[in-house]
Amino acid sequence: MPLRDNAADHATTDRTFQVDLRGLVDLLSHHLYSSPRVYLRELLQNAVDALTARHAIEPHGGFGIRLYADGSVVRVEDDGVGLTEADVHAFLATIGRSSKRAEQVAEQRADFIGQFGIGLLSCFLVADEIHVVSRSARTPDAPAVEWRGRGDGSYSVRTLPASARPRPGTTVTLTPRADAGEWTRPAQVHELARHFGSLLRHPVTFDDGTGGAGVPVNPEPAPWARTHPTPGARSRALAAYGEEVFGFTPLDTIELDLPAVGLKGIACVLPEAVPAGRRHGHRVHVKGMLLSEQAEEILPDWAFFVRCVVDAESLRPTASRESLYEDDTLAAVRDALAEHLRAWIARAAASDPELLGRFLQVHHLAVKSLAVHDDEIMRMLLPWLPFETTDGHATLDEFARTHRTVLVTSSVEEFRQVAAIASAAGLGVVNGGYTYDRALVHRLPEVRPEVSVADLDPGTLTAHLDPVDRETELAAAAYLAQARDALAVFDCDVALRTFQPASAPALLLDSREARHERTRSQLACEQQGGVWGDILGALRQEAPRAQLILNQLNPLVRTAVTIDEPELARTSAEALYGQAAMLSRRPLRPAESSLINRSFLDLLAHALRKDS
C-alpha cells in the first residue's frame, strides 16, 4: 500500500516564547551587569536619550533631569520627548525593543547613548515594581499615560488626565526592596548620580526629600571644555582633575582631542613606574555618561605609563554598557590616541629636557617597549635611555663616549658572570638580558654611526685575560690536569690566567646557548637509534665546552695549584667550580648542587683531619 501524505499529520502551530522575567532579571544581574548600581545609570541614560530626542524637535528648550530619593522611593524625572500610549505598548511592554530603535528616531540613533532595549529591566535588580508616568512632546494633545511593570512579568497601562503630567516628559518611580537599601539610600543615590553623570551635558539635580533645594549633580562642564586665563592655568586645572579622578598627582597631563569621533579628554602620566605589561583601566564616558572605569582597550599595550579619562561621541558600548565594543572605530581611536602620546614624547624631547629626564627615569621600560616598534621614537630617545652596563647604570649616549665598541650580553646571568672582570679589563659591556634591551643596543649605530655593537662571547672575554708565564703554567700542569678530569662530567675545561679583580678566584664562562647545545647532544646520545635520537642528531653541532678560568693573582688559587695530593686537588677544583657557578647566579643543575655540598664537606673533613 503506498504511503499516504496526510497534511494534518505534519501541521505545525506557531507559538511565542514565554519569558520568565524573574529568570531574565537574574541573568542580567549575574552575567550582564557588574552590580545592581547600574539601575541608576540606565535610568539616567534613558532620561538623557529622551532629552536628546526633545532637543531635536525643540532645539532651544531649557530641559533637565531631576532625581529624588528619600529612602522610601527613588524617582527620576526628565523633560524629554515622552511617550504616547502606543509608544508605551510598543516599547515598555515588549522586551528587547526600545524607543531608541523606533523608526521615527532611527535616523537619529547615533545621537543616543543606549543601543539596546533592556535598560529599564535593570531596575528590577533593586525594586519589584517600576512605575512610569509619561506625556509625549511629539503629540501635544495626547494624554498622560501610566505604565506599571512588576517583577512577576505582569504590567498594566492606563491613561491619566492632563493634570497628572502637565508638561511633556517622563517620571520613573521605584519602590526599593528591603534588600536593596545599599543602592537606594539617598546618599548612595546622590553618589551614584555624581559617579555616572558628572560630565553629562544636560543639567541634573538631586533632592533628598529634606526640603532643601535640589543639589546640582554636574555643576560644571568637563574640565577640557572650560576656558582658562592662561595655558599654565589650564594645565594646572587638568592636573587637578586628574588627581581628583585617579588619586595621584600626574607627572604631566596630555590633552586628547579627536574631532572625527567627538573625543576629548586627558591622559595623566603616572608619577611612579609600573610593571611592564600591566594595563590600567581608563575612565571612558560616552556623551557625558560614564561607561567604564576599566576600559583597557582604549590604548595600546605599551602605553601603560598613563591613565586616561575621555568623553566620546561615536564609541560603541557593549550590551552591558560597561565596556567598549571592539570594532574598526575603536581600533582607529586607539591608534590616534597612541599618536598623541608619541607626539607628547617628541615635544618633551625637543623642548623640555627636564620633563623628559623625569619621565624616562620613571618610565624607561615603557619607552623601550615603544622604541622597539617605532623607529622615530627609537632614533629620538635611544641615546637617552638608561641601561645596566659595566660602568653602572648609564644612558647609551654616556656609555658610547667612553666605549666605541659596545658588547652586549644575551642574558642577565651572563652579564653578572663577566661584569667585574670585563670592567677591570676595560671592556664596555651592556646587560642585554632584560626585555627589549639587546634589540635596542644593537640599533645604537643607527643614531651613533661611530659606535660598533657586537654580542659578547666567551672568546672575546678570554682574549682580554692575560696569560701566565710559561714556568707558572708548567708548575700548575699537574693540578690543571686533575681539575679537568674532575670537571669533565660538566663538559668544562680549566685554564690559568691573570685578571682583575684579584679577589675573584675563578670565572666560569658558560653561555646559555652552550648549555642547551650540550643538553641536546646528551639527549641525542641517550636516544640513539630512536626517532628523537635521529632528529637531535641532525641538529647536533660540536658542543661548546664551558671554561673555568682560574685567577693566578688570587692567593687561594696560587696555593691550590701547588697541591700534589690527587684527591685534594680534585676536591679543590670542584669547590672552585661550585663557587664560580654560584657567582654566575644562574640556576644550578642538580649535579652542580650535589658537587658543591660534597666538595664543602670533603674540604671540611680534610681540614679536621689535618688539625687532629
C-alpha angles and dihedrals in degrees: 000000000000118000114262118227103217110188090199090061090060100040116133131202122216113226136177125238116260108226119212098210094193090053090048092051090049088052091051094048096048103034112019109033122048094213141003087248089083090080090083092048090052092050091048090046093052089049093050091049090050090051090049090054091046091052089053090065098029106030096177101046120123100229131166150162127255125198125198129185126162100162095267100062139014115213132185117189126183137180091224134134094287130202137272122217089262090052090051093053092045101043111023099037097047117071113222097027128090139177088252088070095046118122094239091063100028091105089055095048093116089061093064128083096213124066099177135067101223101079096103090056089067088074088071086069088075106018139042094214135039118202117197126183115182142167124194123239091195092062106039096187094048115116124241114268131209125209124185118190122188132201092243090067098258125121141176133209130197138160121243134204117269090253090068089068112011095179131042117267142079136273120197117192126189128191102206123227117242092250092054097065091110089068102032105048111119095247091048093048089051091049093048090049091053091044096053102027109035092113099039114133094221121074112261123189132185129212121189095193096251093118099258127121119277114275116231111246094193105024095162134041121246110297093244089055094057126090121239130195095235139012088248092055090049092050092050092048092052091047090050090051091049090051091049092051101039104025099237135090106249120235083223138335125236119204114226121205125167107168093183091070097024093248124157132162146100139274114216115210109226114242093215134051120259129200114275113267096016103138118210123213114246127213110244126185124188113208088340096309115116108245103173142350092199104050099147093166096069093081134036121261095257093060094079091127094077140054118207138207113192140166117209138182103202108037115116120231123216121244092275091048088224098105141021127271112241105237140131092279093056091047090052091048091050091052093046093050089049088056089053090055092047090050091052091052090049092051092049091050092049102041113010112045092165091058091043091052093051091046095050092045089060104029106028092127092058091049091049089053090052095042092057089065102027116067094190094054090042094055091043101047110018095094090054099048117106122239135178108254141164086263091056125256106341141149117258089244091058092043094049091056091068101028118050089178112053119195120199128198123221096223142026092241091053090052092050090049095056106023099097095041094043091049091051089049092053095248119146108225128174123201104243095175097095123088112285095355101105093046092049096047090054088058094056093100088063089069098023105038092178091065125080124205127203137167114258114242129180092252092059092054095042090054089060094053115095117242120232121244119271096254092053090048092052093046090053096043096099093049093046090052091053090047093051091050092049093049098040089100087067093047087243127150121204127219136173119229140148121243143146138292094050089202090072108086097190144004123212113208108194122137125208090243091054091051091049091050092051091048090051092049091049092050090049090055092047092048095043111153095018130100093258090047090056092048094047091043090055089054094046119121128178099291110238114230126230117243127220105199112198116208112229089196091065114093093218092054092047088055094044096054090058093059109118098180105099099213093047090047091054092046093050091049090051090049092051090049092049093049092049091047091053092048089055087064092216120135111278120232116234091252090054093050089050091049092052092051094044096047091049092051092045092051090047091050091049091051092050093049090049092051092049 
